[in-house]
Amino acid sequence: MSSPAIRPISSRDNAQYKQLRQIASSAQARKKAGQTLLDGIHLCQAWLEHKGSPLCCVVSESSHADAEVKTILNTCLSLGCPVLLLPDALFAPLSQVEHGVGLLFLIETPHVFDPPELDGAAVLLDGVQDPGNLGSILRTAAAAGIPRVYCGAGTVLAWSPKVLRAGMGAHFAIEIFENIHLPALIAETKVPVFATSSHTPFSLYEQDLRMPCAWLFGNEGRGVAESLLALCTRRLSIPQNMAVESLNVAASAAICLFEQHRQQGIDI
């Protein structure tokens, strides 16, 4: 029998369930509500650790007895967070993870209305469209000690469920700013801005990166817009086997950020 503190929902017509379905399936609904879903134990644990109570906790009947899930549920209940218990058939449409643990958090999407100027280590993204790439870049930035990521026009929404899964909790360890006008940000920057390019004689490994700097990475197809490249301090190449045309943007970001990390002598 369910605990009185846990609310079972068994109907698809339940108003709260219908709202969850909309948020799970529609980027427009997530944007309108200012809410999103965290899927799985790792993300939910990270949210509790860094942010506290979610708006709501949702668990499937088949996962209700799982030891890790029960620990999270007890924490939520102790924080006064509503907990919804769903039959597996109702839970499945809310999750994009096949064969995952049936646990979701409904959270408010963090939003900063007045992003700070570019005055320290940061990553700038111009039209990165693949959720997996963006999540990987956010995860790399957090691991390399980069505190801020500025997402320009055309970049996939950072707080979408797919990006959140790929980020593996990195969202909660860094500051993310969306819909940023990158030309103005770069024009007024107080630190060097570097971009990668295969058409430059300047190697990443010959550049002094011991000072604070920012990195600009671009769209998977076209790369960084020429108008933005013109504003950068320098374009840097990543030496590679010429049999391969170019590196994936997430791989390029990882190489650059950890070369900076190495040069600055920060213990990993």
N, C-alpha and C positions, 0 to 999 in steps of 0.2 A: 504494500500500500504506500502511496506517495505521502511524503511529509506534508503536513498542512501548510508549510511555508513555501512549498513548490506548487505552482499552478499548472495543472494538466490542461492541454488544449487538444481537442480531438476533431474539430471541424475545420474544413478549409474555408468556411464562410466567416470564421471568427475575425473580427475587425483587426485585432492586433496581428494575427497571422497574415492577413492580406497585406498589411503594411510591411511586414518583414519580407514577403514575397516580392513586393515592388522594389524594396531597397536591394535585395539580393540580385535582381535581374535587370535593373535599369540605372544607368549612370545619371540620367536626368532626375530620377526619383531620389537618388542619393544626394545629388547636388541641391535639389529643392528642400529636402529634409535636413540637410547638413549633418547627415549620419551615414555610417557605413558599418560593415560587418567584419569581425575578426574571426577567422576560421581555424580551429584546431587548438590543441593544448599549448603549443609553444607560444603562439601569438597571445593567447589569453593570459598565460602566466606572465609574459613580458608586460602586458598592459597593467596587470595588477601590481607588478613590481615598480613600474615607472610612473603610472598615472593614477592608480587607485581603482575605485569602483566603476564598472561600465554602467550604461543606462539599463541594460537588461542582459541576462544570461539565458541562453537557449540550449537545451540538451535533448538528445534523442533517447528513446526508451532503452535501446540496446546498449547505450554507453553510460546510462545512469549509474550502473553498479561498478564501473571502472574506478580503480583506486585513485588514480591521478585526477580523474574528473570529479570524484566525490570530494577530494581536497579542495579543488577550485570552487565547487558548489558551496561548500561549507564557508569558505572565505567570502564568497559573494553574499551569502545569507547573513553572515556576521556584519557585513557592511550595509545591510538593508537593501541590497540589490534584488529586484524581482527576478525570479527564476521560472522559466517556462519549460515544461516537459512535453515533448511532442512524440507521437508515433513515428517510426522510421519513415513511413510513407509520406508524412508531412514534412519531416526534417530534410529529406533528400533534395527537394527543389531549392532549399535555402543554401546548400553547400555546393561548391564547385570542386571539391576534393573527392575523388573516387576512393572508396575503401578507407576513408579517414575516420578519426574519432569524432563522434557526433557532438561537437561542442562549438558554440558560437557566442561571441559577445556583440551586442549592439552598442556602438559608441558614437559620441559626437565627433565629427570630423574637425580636427584642430585647424584653425585658420588664423592667420596673422594679417591684419588689415594694413599695417604700415611696416613693411619689411625694412630692415636696417640697410644702410649703405654698405657697399662692398669695401671693407677695410681690413680683411684678414683672409685666412685660408678658406677656400670655398670651391664648390663645383657649380658651373653654369651649364644648363642643358638647353639646346636649341632643337626642338622638334623630335626628341626621342620618343618613338611611338610604340615600341614593343614593351608590354608590361614586364616581361621577364628581364629585359635589359635595364629598365629603370630600377626595378627592385634590386638587381645585382649591383648597380652603381651606388645605390643608397647604402647597401650592405658594405660595399668596399669603402665608401666614404667614412662610414662609422668606424670600421676596423682600422683605417689609416689615420684616424684622429681629425678628420675634416668636419667642422661643426655645423656648416651651413650648405644647403643645396638650393639654388635658385632655378626654378623651372620656367622656361620661356614659352612663347606661343607654340602650339602644336605638340607640346609634350603631353603624353598620356597622364591622366589624373593620378597623382601620387597615392591617393587614399582609396583607390579601387581595390577590390578583393584580390585580384591577380597580382597587383604590384605589392600589396601587403604580404602575400604569401612568399613572393620571391625575395622580399626584403628581410624576412625572418626576424622581425623585431627591431630592425635598424631605424624604422620610423620614429621610435620612441627615444632614441639616443641622440638624434640630431634635429636641427631646425630645418624645415622644408617650407619654401615659399613658392607659391604657384602664380601663374599668369603674370609673370614679371616681364616688363619691357626691357629686354636685355641691352639694346643700344644705349639707352640712358644710363643703365646701371654700369656698363663698361666705361662709358664716356666720363663718368664721375668717380671712377674707382681710385683708391689710394694704394693699390698693390698691383704688381705686374699680372697680366692675364696671358696665359699660354694656351695655344690650340695645337692639336696634332695635324700634320699634313705629310703626305708622301712626296710633295713637291717642294722640299726645302733642304738646303745643305746643313741645317743646324740639327744636330742629334740631341735627343733627350738626355743621353748619358754625358754630354759635354756641357750641359747647361747647369749653372749654379742654382740650386733650388733650396738653399739653406734659409732663405728669407721667406716670409709669408707671401703666398701667391694664390691666384685663382686659376682654375682650369675650365676651358670651354670645350664641350663635346657636342656633336651634332647628330642629325638625323641618320638613320641606318642606311638610307639610299644616297642622299645628296651630300651628306656631311654637314659641316657648319656653313651657314649662308655667307657668301662673299662679303656682304656688307658688314657682317660681324667680324669676320677674319681681318678686315681692314682696320678694325679698332683694337685688335690684340697687340700686345707688346712684342710677341714673337711667335712664329710657327715652328714647331719642333717635330722631327721625324722619329719614328720608332724603328730602329734597324731590324730588318727581317729578311727571310728567304724570299727572293723576288718571284719564286714560283707561285706565291700566294699574293693575290692582288691587294687585299687589305685586311685589317683585323676587325673583328666585331667591336662595336663601340664600348660594350661593357668590359671586354678584354683590354682595350686601349686605356680605358679609365683606370683599371686595376694596375697596369704597368706604370702609368704615370704617377698615380697617387702613392704607390709604394716605393717608387724611385725617390720621390720627394721625402717620404717617410724615412728611407734609408739615409739620405744625405743629411737630414736633420738630426740623425743619431738618436731617435726616440726608440726606446725599448718596445718591442712588440709584445 
